[in-house]
Amino acid sequence: MRLPLVLTTFLGLASLQSGCRTDSPVPFPTPQDAGVVDAGLNDAGLNDAGVPPDAGVPPDAGVHPEWTLQGTEVQVPEGMRSAPFDVPRFLNIPSGMMVSVWARVPGARFIAFSPEGTLLVSVPGQGKVMQVRPRAGQLPEVTQWAGGLGRPHDIVFHERDRQVWVFLSEKDRVTRSRWTAGETTRGAVETVVSGLPDASLPELHGTYGHELKNLAVDSQHRVYVAIASTCNVCLSDTTSDPLRGAIYRWDWSGGSRELFARGLRNAEGLAWEPGTDTLWVAVNNRDNTPYPFDDGTGQYGKVIPEYVDNHPPEALTSVRQGGHYGWPFCNSNPDTASGLKQMPLDRDYDMNRDGSQADCAALDRTDQGIQAHSAPLGLTFFDNGELNPAWQRGALVAYHGSWNRTVRTGYKVTVFPWDLATHQPTGEVDVVTGFVNPDQSVWGRPVDVALAPNRAFIVSDDQAGALYRIEPIRLP
């Protein structure tokens, strides 16, 4: 979420936030309204890591006492039961809630609600943005809002002078258009930022590891763009223009470019803490990290799976102007007394072995670590107890899941409850799990989260091509 501003058309959980993937005021049809029936279990039993609805998941260290998870069958309307929903699927979600496939959008990535409740969904692999429009008593209508785009990714609604704008990031630019409630196709487009680096750069030879862009717009109407690294770890990104592994800021017109922060390998899900001008990001850190300590163990400089599995952690962190967060020279160390909070940084063996490239002790520490290789993407703040009355404020984060780990991690949605006094997360709580099968194969990969009315939320999944709606069970 971003800084609050009031729109008279918005009647949902909270007012529209500046630069927010907004909450929707429009009631969504429930699965019962849409004619969803219970698919039942097949003879083979479970098909994934979820458990049947009558077998609760006991609390563990990651579950907040006010919110335990329970295995629940994903309700799937008749017309949406192509793979992976051609067999029953189960997800572990908070007890007292239900989960349904709200819409099918192949390749769905980042999502954002308009003030009146239309959901825009980026599909970078197909160069388009889809819209999902709720309809009372029916399944939502899914149509194309914009096409012919260059790998569109992040979507932000923002109000200025009583006009709502929708910003869209592409691989090499950021554009915006005026939003009109009820529009079915995108209106006239303005280019705000152009010339962003993509795979067409001659020195990249057609390969850019993190070409997709994420963005935010602040209360002064300035535009922030995360320009992620082209590589796992390299020096070329630290001397390019613009720097890569960095966040830049432009004014409303697209001028006055300035480097906002650097050392962020792949910053995703840019979002503002509610009521503040503090930018938070979810960061994907490097893979295959060599053991960095010459401690006589014989492991120095070697890529050891047991070490790589947990190093370096991903990050959920606030970002300050002028900050340097380490990449590619320094990596956060979770193995100290501070655990995953405010971790000290170690020298990277590949890039900063002797410390000549950067003084790790002088660089910015991240606020909160996340299990290494979880691949956090979407980041959405909630406030005023919107998600759970036990938490006044918090952040929802979608984990896309690991490839560089001996045992898979991620593939879930978590929440970080917030301390309003310190403006810091107080822990991590699983909210949606169950996308990994017992044989370690995967049937779904969460990307982004958006709040909906009545303590509901939507999760996008680019592997399953689905939008899930998780909501409290409404008793008859």
Order of alpha helices (4+ residues) and beta strands (2+ residues): beta-beta-beta-beta-beta-beta-beta-beta-beta-beta-beta-beta-beta-beta-beta-beta-beta-alpha-beta-beta-beta-beta-beta-beta-beta-beta-beta-beta-beta-beta-beta
